[in-house]
Structure formats: structure tokens, C-alpha cells
Amino acid sequence: MFIAPYLSEQAQAACREEDIAYLDFQGNARLVVDTIFIERKVEGKPDPERRSLRTLFKPKSTRILRVLLNEPHRPWRVTELAEEAKVSLGLVSTIGTALREREWADQTEQGLRLVDPSGLLDEWARNYERPRGEEVRLYTHLHGKALVERLRDLATEQGRVALASFSAADWYAPFVRQSTSYFYADEKGLGTLQTILNLTAPAKGANIVVRVPDEDGVLETRGPSHRGSSRPARFRPISISWRAASAASKGQNI
């Protein structure tokens, strides 16, 4: 039997796959002997685990997670990852250790590499907090195809703008219908949105919500098409389905 202070869902699944009995101090247990079958699952995690997860999903830390998730099969050297995410070497080492402890990543000769990106995404969704920043509520008379076509013009304008929440999910898979459109933007991007969409500030009935995040990592774009560089997004959909699903389950927008 394997005994530990706390076994995560991933660790419990690994024990089941290897047919190993387990027990943790939280009360999770599984024992199979001949005709005896005992299994117990306890909701929640120890306080230290929660604190550690909060650190893992802090704004600066998520810069690292976004880089890893954009190329989930690529191994990263510490210096490469720090440069790409624009964070310190120490933070990369801390987050790398946390990912390995939870079996979401491993350390190879080539560098740190995700081995369970889905598990990481699921946990991020459960612990998700939308970026802090100013929220601006505005109104546009545009809707439907007219709104979409006008948004495409953002690619040639100044500033950075990204679709968020259900608007981002709808861009990828148009199954959710919302009367309100959601965006992240920097100050220049907000000004561009106001111009292109002819936005006004109504007393009520806003149908455009723009969040200007304090930490702009959410507005950075990276990917295989421009490996080795980190350049700002002029306009792109972010916040893929798992974030929108997380928000919807909590009755909120992100």
C-alpha cells in the first residue's frame, strides 16, 4: 500500500492503473484484496495544496503556463522559458517544480515538457480567477456579421485587443449566443475599439464589455508560427472553451 499526506486525483489514478492500494491523510483510500473492495474519496484539498495552487495560477505564473500550453510537446530550457514568458529564472524553476510534483510535466535532457496538459487545464479552470483590471461597459449599434467584419479591421490598427469569455468561445465554435461581446485590451486597444465600433457610454444597456488587465500577459501571443519571438497580439480570440465553461459553471464571465 502506498501512503502519503495527500494524493492528488492524478496520483490516485496512477495508483489505480498500476493496481496499487493507497491511503492519504485526507481520507482518500482504495484497497482491493480478493473479494474485498474498499474505496473512499474525499472532496477538497489540504490548505498547503490550495496555497500552492494559488501561486501556480497567479498572473505572473500563468505567463509560463501559456507558453507551455501553446506548444505542449516542446521541451523548454529554463532560460528559454524565462525569456519567452518575460519572467525571472527563479519563477520558472518554482513553477517547473510545482508542475512536476503534480505530474503535469517532467524534466528531460532537453528541458521541461508538459506530459498532462489536459490535467493542468482542468485544474486551472477549477482555480481560475479573471485578470484584475479596469472594466469598461459600452454600447455599439453593430451586431452579427456587421460586428464581426468590423472586428477584422482591428488587425491593422494600433494597440492590442483579444476576444474573451463567451465571445472567444463563439469565435472558435459558434454554439453559444450572447447579446454582449467581451474583450481584453490595452489602453490603445480600447481606444481603437471605441473608434472602430463607434462605442458610446450608455446609462444602461451596455453590450460591449472591455477589461484592461493590470497584468498584460493575457494579451501576449506566442506560438509555433513565430517561435523564438514574443510579439503582441493586434487582435485574436483567446480564452478557449475550458475557461468559458468554467465561467459558465460559476455563473460569471471572464
N, C-alpha and C positions, 0 to 999 in steps of 0.2 A: 504494500500500500504506500502511495505517495502522500505525504503530509506536509502542508505548508501554511503559513499565516493566512495567505489569501491566494486563491486560484481564480484567474480571470475566466471568462467564457471560452476564450481561445485555448487556455491551458487545460480546462476541463475537457474540451473537445479533443485535444491531442491525447489526453489520457484515455478517453473512450476509444479512440482509433487504435491505440496500442494495447487495449484491453488491460489497462492498469487501474486498480482501485485507488480512490483518492479521498482525502478529507482535508478541509481547511478550517481555521479557527472562526471563520464567519458562519460556519454551519453547513456549507456545501459538502456533499458526500455521495459516493457511489461505490457499492460493493456487490459483486456478483460471484457467488460461490455455489456450485452445483445448482440446487433448486432455490437458493436464497438470492433475492434481488432487493437491494436497498438503494434508493436514490432520493436525494433531498437537494433542492435548490432554494437559495435564499436571495431575495431581492436586495439590491443595494451593495455598496462597497465600503470598505473601511475609510475613515476620514483621510488618512495619508494618501490613499489612492485617489480620492477626489481632488485633493490639493495638487497632486502631481498631474492629474489630467487637466486641471485648470491652467497649470503652467504650460502644458503641451499645446493648448489651444489659445494661448494669449496672442494678441495681434502680431508681435514680432516673430513668435514661434511659427505662426501659420504661414509666414513668408517662406519658411523652409519646407513646410508641408506642401504648399502649392507647387514649388519647384519639383519636389519628388513625385507628386501625383501627375504632373504634366508629362513626365517620362518615367512611368513606374518601373520599367525594366532596366533602366540605366543605372549603373553604379556611379557614385559620386565621391570624389576625394573631398576631404574636409575643406580645403582651401577653395576648391571649385564651387562647392555648395555655398560657402560663406560669401564668395564674390557674387554668385548668381542671385542669391537671396538678399544681398546687401545687409548682412548681419555679421556679428562677431564670430570668430573661430570658437570661442568658449560656448556660445549659444548653440552652435551646430553640434558640438560634442555632447552637450547636455541633452538636446533633443534626440540625437542619434542613440544615446544610451537608453532614453525612455522608450524609443521605438523598438529597440532590440529586446528590452525587458518584457515587452508585451507581445513579442514575436510578430510584429508588423514589419520588421526589417532585419537584415543580417549584415554582417561585416565580411566582405570578401577581400581577396587580394587587390581587386580593382577599386574597392571603396564600398560605401554604404548603399544598399539596394533594398527597395521595398519587396517583401515577399507576400504580404497580405494587404494590398491597397484597399480592398473592399472592407476588410475589418477596420482599418483606420478610418475610412469614410463613414462607416456606420457609427463608430464611437464619436467622431467629430459631430455628426448630426445630433447625437444624443446630448452632447455638451455644447452645442452651438450657441453663440451669442453674436448678434449682429454687430458690425463695427460701430463704435461710438462716433458721433459727429453731428453736425447741424442737419436738421431735416427741413426741407422747404416744400411746401404744398402749393401747387399752381394749377392753372387750368388752360387747356387748349381746345379749340373747336374741332381739331383734326381727330379722326378715328379710322379704324380699319385700314384698308390699303393705303389711303392717303397719308396716314400717320407713319406706316412702315416705309413708304417711299421717301418721305421727308427725313426719316431717321437715317436712311442710307447716305444722305448728303453729309452726315457728320464725319464721314471718313476723310473728308478733305478740309475739315475745319480745325481750329486751334482747340487745345485742351483735351482732356481725357474723359470719356463717358463710357459707362458699361451698363447694360441691362441687368436688373436684379430681380430676385424673388420670382413671382409667377410670370413676369414679363420675360425673364431669361428662359424659364422652362417652356413657355409658349413658343419662343423662337426656335427651340430645338424640336419640340413635339407639340403641335398646336391642339392640345386636348383640354386645356383649362381656359375658360373665358373670364376675363376680368375687365371691368369698366375703367380700372385705374392702371396706369403704367408706372413701373418702378425703375429707378436708375441710381447708380453711383456716379459721382462726377467730382472733379476737382473744381476750383473756382472758375478757371477759364472754361471748362466744360459746361458748367452751369450757365455761364453767360451765353455760350453757343446754343445750348438747348433753348434758352429763353428767346433767342433770335429766330432760330430755325422753326420752332414750333409755335411761335407767336404767343408765348406764355404770358398770362396775366395772373395777378394775385387776387383771387375771389374771396369774398366774405365767407362763403361756404360752397360746397360742391366741387372741391378740387379733384382733378382726375389725373394729375401728374405728381408723383412723389419723388423727390431727389434728395439723396443723402450725400453730404460732403464729408467723407470719413476723416477722422483725425489721423489715422494711420493709413497711408495710401498704398499699402501692399496689395490691397484688393484691386487696385487699378493697374497693376503691372501685368504685362503679358509676356509669357515665355513659352517656348515650345520647340519641337524638332526643326521647324522650318527656319528658325534663326538661332540655332544652337550657338552658345558661346557669347550671346549678347542679351542684354536685358533692355528692352525698349518699351516705352509707354504705349498703352492701347489708345488709339484715337476713338474707336468705337467697336465694341464687341459684346456679345452676350456672355455673362458669367453666371455663377450660382446655378449649377446644373440641378437636375431633378431631386437629388437627395437632400439638398438644402431646402428647396421648395416644399418637399414632402415633410421635412422636419418642422418647418414653419407652419404648414397647414395643420399638422397634428396638434400643434400648440395654439392654433387659432390666431396666428400672428403673421406679419410679413417681415421680410428680412431686407 
